[in-house]
Amino acid sequence: MKHYIIAKFKDRNDTEKLLPEITALFEKTLLLDGVEKVEIHKSNSSRENRYSIMIEMTLTPDGLEHFDASEVHHRWKDLYGSRLESKAIFDCE
């Protein structure tokens, strides 16, 4: 399955500034059972109504459970949650 986290930073400068550390954090998910692939896409638009990044994960249904319970997921929420204006989570096949 695909799991998408689509996030919009309050401060648009955070996209460039935080992308390397967010990428390094999410690369650790590849050590979790059921997580097969992680890609982080940065928006190429500076329009105000666009989101900043999209984290695309390929995983099994169990992999989603492992991710939700993981230290990476908790660190993502703790470190970056307050910096987000909004986010969307989307799962599909």
KOLLUM-935249 format. One line per field, with one value per residue: residue number from 1; x, y, z of N, C-alpha, C in turn. Coordinates in steps of 0.05 Angstrom, whole numbers, plus 5000, padded with zeros to 4 digits. Layout:
num	[NUM / ...] .
nX	[X / ...] .
nY	[Y / ...] .
nZ	[Z / ...] .
caX	[X / ...] .
caY	[Y / ...] .
caZ	[Z / ...] .
cX	[X / ...] .
cY	[Y / ...] .
cZ	[Z / ...] .
//
This chain:
num	[1 / 2 / 3 / 4 / 5 / 6 / 7 / 8 / 9 / 10 / 11 / 12 / 13 / 14 / 15 / 16 / 17 / 18 / 19 / 20 / 21 / 22 / 23 / 24 / 25 / 26 / 27 / 28 / 29 / 30 / 31 / 32 / 33 / 34 / 35 / 36 / 37 / 38 / 39 / 40 / 41 / 42 / 43 / 44 / 45 / 46 / 47 / 48 / 49 / 50 / 51 / 52 / 53 / 54 / 55 / 56 / 57 / 58 / 59 / 60 / 61 / 62 / 63 / 64 / 65 / 66 / 67 / 68 / 69 / 70 / 71 / 72 / 73 / 74 / 75 / 76 / 77 / 78 / 79 / 80 / 81 / 82 / 83 / 84 / 85 / 86 / 87 / 88 / 89 / 90 / 91 / 92 / 93] .
nX	[5017 / 5005 / 5026 / 5015 / 5041 / 5026 / 5049 / 5047 / 5088 / 5088 / 5125 / 5152 / 5206 / 5224 / 5220 / 5265 / 5305 / 5295 / 5290 / 5336 / 5344 / 5293 / 5290 / 5333 / 5312 / 5265 / 5288 / 5304 / 5259 / 5261 / 5284 / 5244 / 5199 / 5162 / 5163 / 5177 / 5195 / 5214 / 5201 / 5215 / 5183 / 5193 / 5157 / 5152 / 5132 / 5119 / 5072 / 5022 / 4979 / 4998 / 5024 / 5082 / 5117 / 5116 / 5112 / 5123 / 5107 / 5118 / 5089 / 5070 / 5006 / 5016 / 5065 / 5049 / 5025 / 5071 / 5101 / 5067 / 5073 / 5126 / 5190 / 5208 / 5160 / 5138 / 5178 / 5175 / 5125 / 5133 / 5178 / 5166 / 5112 / 5090 / 5109 / 5079 / 5030 / 4987 / 4967 / 4959 / 4937 / 4940 / 4920 / 4927 / 4919] .
nY	[4976 / 5047 / 5102 / 5168 / 5228 / 5293 / 5356 / 5424 / 5476 / 5528 / 5569 / 5583 / 5580 / 5538 / 5492 / 5485 / 5489 / 5448 / 5401 / 5364 / 5341 / 5319 / 5282 / 5248 / 5229 / 5201 / 5162 / 5124 / 5095 / 5053 / 5011 / 4988 / 4933 / 4915 / 4964 / 4986 / 5025 / 5094 / 5159 / 5228 / 5284 / 5349 / 5408 / 5443 / 5492 / 5559 / 5581 / 5606 / 5573 / 5521 / 5458 / 5440 / 5394 / 5324 / 5262 / 5200 / 5134 / 5065 / 5008 / 4951 / 4930 / 4916 / 4942 / 4995 / 4997 / 4987 / 5032 / 5073 / 5064 / 5074 / 5103 / 5141 / 5162 / 5186 / 5223 / 5255 / 5278 / 5305 / 5339 / 5368 / 5378 / 5425 / 5463 / 5460 / 5484 / 5458 / 5390 / 5330 / 5263 / 5206 / 5144 / 5089 / 5037] .
nZ	[5000 / 4993 / 5031 / 5046 / 5069 / 5071 / 5076 / 5100 / 5114 / 5164 / 5161 / 5102 / 5090 / 5119 / 5089 / 5054 / 5093 / 5131 / 5102 / 5093 / 5145 / 5156 / 5115 / 5129 / 5178 / 5161 / 5129 / 5165 / 5173 / 5139 / 5164 / 5192 / 5199 / 5143 / 5118 / 5056 / 5020 / 5017 / 4998 / 4991 / 4970 / 4948 / 4941 / 4879 / 4874 / 4892 / 4907 / 4951 / 4966 / 4963 / 4984 / 5023 / 5027 / 5007 / 5034 / 5014 / 5024 / 5015 / 5037 / 5077 / 5104 / 5158 / 5162 / 5163 / 5214 / 5244 / 5231 / 5252 / 5306 / 5315 / 5335 / 5298 / 5276 / 5322 / 5333 / 5287 / 5293 / 5343 / 5334 / 5287 / 5283 / 5307 / 5273 / 5228 / 5184 / 5163 / 5149 / 5111 / 5110 / 5071 / 5047 / 5002 / 4952] .
caX	[5000 / 5019 / 5019 / 5025 / 5039 / 5028 / 5051 / 5051 / 5101 / 5079 / 5146 / 5160 / 5235 / 5230 / 5222 / 5294 / 5322 / 5290 / 5288 / 5356 / 5340 / 5269 / 5298 / 5349 / 5294 / 5248 / 5304 / 5305 / 5235 / 5268 / 5292 / 5220 / 5186 / 5139 / 5167 / 5193 / 5206 / 5207 / 5210 / 5205 / 5181 / 5191 / 5141 / 5167 / 5115 / 5120 / 5045 / 5014 / 4960 / 5010 / 5037 / 5112 / 5130 / 5099 / 5127 / 5110 / 5118 / 5107 / 5090 / 5049 / 4988 / 5031 / 5085 / 5036 / 5023 / 5098 / 5108 / 5052 / 5083 / 5155 / 5203 / 5208 / 5134 / 5136 / 5197 / 5164 / 5103 / 5144 / 5197 / 5156 / 5083 / 5084 / 5118 / 5062 / 5005 / 4968 / 4977 / 4939 / 4946 / 4925 / 4928 / 4914 / 4934] .
caY	[5000 / 5073 / 5120 / 5195 / 5250 / 5317 / 5376 / 5452 / 5490 / 5555 / 5586 / 5570 / 5575 / 5512 / 5470 / 5481 / 5486 / 5423 / 5377 / 5344 / 5326 / 5303 / 5259 / 5229 / 5217 / 5181 / 5139 / 5104 / 5077 / 5030 / 4990 / 4976 / 4911 / 4922 / 4989 / 4978 / 5047 / 5121 / 5181 / 5254 / 5303 / 5377 / 5423 / 5461 / 5516 / 5577 / 5592 / 5605 / 5552 / 5495 / 5445 / 5442 / 5368 / 5300 / 5239 / 5177 / 5109 / 5040 / 4990 / 4931 / 4939 / 4914 / 4963 / 5020 / 4995 / 4990 / 5060 / 5089 / 5059 / 5078 / 5127 / 5160 / 5175 / 5203 / 5246 / 5272 / 5294 / 5322 / 5359 / 5384 / 5383 / 5453 / 5479 / 5456 / 5499 / 5437 / 5365 / 5311 / 5235 / 5192 / 5116 / 5076 / 5014] .
caZ	[5000 / 4994 / 5053 / 5039 / 5089 / 5056 / 5098 / 5093 / 5136 / 5169 / 5150 / 5077 / 5089 / 5132 / 5070 / 5047 / 5117 / 5146 / 5085 / 5098 / 5170 / 5153 / 5097 / 5146 / 5197 / 5148 / 5119 / 5187 / 5172 / 5122 / 5183 / 5204 / 5184 / 5127 / 5103 / 5033 / 5005 / 5026 / 4981 / 5000 / 4947 / 4955 / 4922 / 4861 / 4871 / 4915 / 4911 / 4978 / 4971 / 4957 / 5007 / 5022 / 5021 / 5007 / 5042 / 5002 / 5035 / 5006 / 5060 / 5081 / 5126 / 5183 / 5162 / 5172 / 5243 / 5256 / 5229 / 5271 / 5333 / 5315 / 5345 / 5276 / 5275 / 5345 / 5330 / 5266 / 5305 / 5364 / 5324 / 5265 / 5284 / 5313 / 5250 / 5205 / 5182 / 5159 / 5137 / 5103 / 5109 / 5050 / 5042 / 4979 / 4941] .
cX	[5017 / 5008 / 5032 / 5021 / 5045 / 5027 / 5057 / 5063 / 5089 / 5099 / 5157 / 5190 / 5242 / 5233 / 5251 / 5311 / 5319 / 5290 / 5310 / 5352 / 5314 / 5275 / 5313 / 5331 / 5277 / 5263 / 5306 / 5280 / 5241 / 5277 / 5268 / 5209 / 5163 / 5142 / 5187 / 5207 / 5197 / 5218 / 5198 / 5206 / 5177 / 5175 / 5159 / 5151 / 5118 / 5093 / 5036 / 4996 / 4971 / 5023 / 5067 / 5125 / 5109 / 5118 / 5111 / 5123 / 5103 / 5111 / 5067 / 5030 / 5001 / 5053 / 5074 / 5033 / 5050 / 5107 / 5094 / 5062 / 5113 / 5164 / 5204 / 5182 / 5130 / 5154 / 5186 / 5143 / 5114 / 5161 / 5184 / 5127 / 5076 / 5093 / 5099 / 5037 / 4982 / 4981 / 4953 / 4952 / 4928 / 4937 / 4913 / 4931 / 4953] .
cY	[5025 / 5089 / 5147 / 5213 / 5275 / 5341 / 5404 / 5466 / 5518 / 5575 / 5571 / 5565 / 5549 / 5490 / 5465 / 5475 / 5459 / 5398 / 5357 / 5328 / 5310 / 5278 / 5239 / 5215 / 5195 / 5158 / 5117 / 5086 / 5052 / 5006 / 4976 / 4954 / 4922 / 4949 / 4983 / 5001 / 5074 / 5141 / 5207 / 5273 / 5331 / 5391 / 5441 / 5487 / 5533 / 5590 / 5587 / 5582 / 5524 / 5484 / 5444 / 5416 / 5346 / 5277 / 5215 / 5151 / 5086 / 5020 / 4970 / 4942 / 4937 / 4935 / 4989 / 5020 / 4999 / 5019 / 5077 / 5087 / 5066 / 5104 / 5149 / 5176 / 5194 / 5227 / 5265 / 5290 / 5314 / 5345 / 5378 / 5391 / 5412 / 5472 / 5478 / 5473 / 5479 / 5412 / 5348 / 5283 / 5221 / 5164 / 5105 / 5052 / 5022] .
cZ	[5000 / 5017 / 5047 / 5063 / 5073 / 5075 / 5086 / 5117 / 5139 / 5157 / 5125 / 5075 / 5103 / 5112 / 5063 / 5072 / 5130 / 5128 / 5090 / 5123 / 5169 / 5136 / 5114 / 5166 / 5183 / 5135 / 5140 / 5186 / 5156 / 5139 / 5196 / 5187 / 5169 / 5112 / 5081 / 5019 / 5017 / 5006 / 4991 / 4976 / 4958 / 4933 / 4904 / 4857 / 4896 / 4920 / 4940 / 4985 / 4966 / 4983 / 5002 / 5014 / 5021 / 5013 / 5032 / 5012 / 5022 / 5028 / 5060 / 5102 / 5153 / 5185 / 5171 / 5203 / 5256 / 5254 / 5249 / 5299 / 5336 / 5327 / 5323 / 5275 / 5298 / 5343 / 5309 / 5278 / 5326 / 5353 / 5303 / 5266 / 5289 / 5291 / 5226 / 5207 / 5178 / 5147 / 5129 / 5102 / 5089 / 5046 / 5019 / 4971 / 4920] .
//
